[in-house]
Amino acid sequence: MDQLLVLRDAAIAMALGGVIGFERELKNRPAGFRTHMLVAGAAALLIGVGQLVVDDPRLHGSGGNRLTIDPLRLVEAVVAGVAFIGAGTIFGRRGSEVVVGITTAAAILMVAVIGVMVGFRYHLLAGASTALTLVVLTVIAWAEKRMSLNQGK
């Protein structure tokens, strides 16, 4: 039963990550729908499996010692893994001061954190964070673009 809850949480995380990834896909960014889904799902699974391992009686010591973990270590593992993916989405052009992909890398980090929230079963916080991320990626980006067009007139 606990494994089904972890699987459910991974599906929720993937759906939330997919919403953000879909926005990136529409803008033809380096990482899109599938990447964001997989990152969010993997983060939720890592947290969920960590919790299952702690509760697994097969892994307790012979004297009844309970296995313990620091939940922040699981979060650190997610962030370290996402750092490699995020770095791969950032591209700089030689001889140019233009750097491309930073927003997508930040979105990948955000979906990883959303996956962590879902893994810890903070579903409301994860949903609200997804909505806030979409506001940043769409509404604020639209406003910035509009302001730059008005300044060019």
N, C-alpha and C positions, 0 to 999 in steps of 0.2 A: 504493500500500500504506500509506504513512504517513497518507494521508487517511482510510483505513478505521480506523486506530488512533484517530485523533481522533474519528471518528464513534462508535466503540465506547466511548471514554471519555465522550463526551457522553451516551450511552445509560446507562452505569453511573451517572454523576452524576445524571441525571434519575430513575433508579430510587431512588437513595438520598434525593434531595430529595423524591421522591414519598412515601416512607415517613413522613418528617417532616410533609409537607403533609397526608397522610391523617389523622394525629393532630390537626392543627389543624382540618381539615375536620370531624372527628367532634365537636369542641368548638364548632363553628359560629363560628370566628374569621374576621376580615376577609380574610385571605389563606389559601387552602387548598391542596389537592392540585395543581392545575394551576400556580398561581403558584410554589410551591416547586420543582416539577419544572423549570419554565422558567428560574428563576433559577440553579439548580444546573447545568443543561445549558448555559446561556449562559456561565457562568463557565468551565466546562470547555472549551467551544468557543473562547472568547477566548484562553485559555492555549494550547490546541492549535494554533490558527491562528497565534499568535505564534511558536510553535516552528517551524511549517512555513515561515513567511516567512523566518526566520533561515537555514534550510537551503536555500532556493530559489536555485539557481544563476542564475536570470534576474535576480535582484536584487543580485547582487554587482557591484562596480565593475569598470571595464575593466582595471584593473591587478591583478585577482585579489583585490582588497580584499573581505574578508568582512563582511557586514552583521552587526552585533552589537546586542543589546538588553539592557537591564537587566530581568530577570524581575520585579523588584519593581514596575516601572512597570505591567506587566500586572495585577498584583494591585491596585495603586492604582486602576486603571481599573474593576475589578470593584467595589471598595468604594465608589467614587464613584457608580457607577450604582445600586448597591443602596441607598445612602443615600436616594436619591429615592423608591424603592419603600417602604423602611422608614418614611420620614416620612409617606407617604400612609396607612399602616396605623395610625398613632397618632392617636387622637382625644381631645380634651379637651372637657368640657362646660363651657360658660360658667356662672359662678356656683357651680361645684362644684370640689372638689379631686380629682375622680376622673379619671384618665387611663386610656384603654383602648387596647390594641393594642401595648404595649411588648414583651410576650413574643413576640407574632407577629413584630414587627419584628426582634427578636433572632434568632428562628428563621430568618427570611429571610437575615439576615447569616450565620448559621451554615451554611445550605445553600449560600450563595455561596462560603464558605470551603471547604466540602466539595467543591464543584465545582472550585475551584482545585486542591485536593489531587489530585483525580482527573485534572485536566488535566496536572498534573506527574507523573502515574502513581504517586502514593502511595496505592494502592488500599487497603491494609491500614489505614493511618491514617484514610482517609476512612470506611471501614466502621466502625472503632472509634469515630470521632467521631459518626457517625450513631447508634450504640447509646448513647453517653453522652448525646447530645441527647435521645433518647427517654426515658432515665432521668430527666433533669431535667424534661421536659414531662409525664411520667406519674407515676412513682413519687414523686418529691419533691413534685409538686403534690398528689398524693393525701395524702401525709403532712401537708403544710401544712394542707390542708382538714380533715383529721381532728383535728389539734391545735387548730385554731380552734373546731371544734364542741365539743371537750372543755372548752375554756376558757369557753365560753358556758354550761355547765351549772352 
